């Protein structure tokens, strides 16, 4: 469907506002380059500390989840060993009863 003229004009207004904001932003960045670098110098260590802390926390959680999965697998294997032993005892009893006949 075709847009009406008002919708097209609204789209162009948004485009023009975006281009104007980019232009003003680059001009301001040029005028205030030194203060911008000072702000970045203050923000960068904080961002690295927070990002590193988050990465370490998530890595620790992942490691803990893997350890819990392995523990559950070992626990399941121990249960399987018990079931196999029970089956073995039943088969031994059956074999003994067959030999007795």
Secondary structure, 3 states (H helix, E strand, C coil): CCCCHHHHHHHHHHHHHHHHHHHHHHHHHHHCHHHHHHHHHHHHHHHHHHHHHHHHHHHHHHHHHHHHHHHHHHHHHHHHHHHHHHHHHHHHHHHHHHHHC
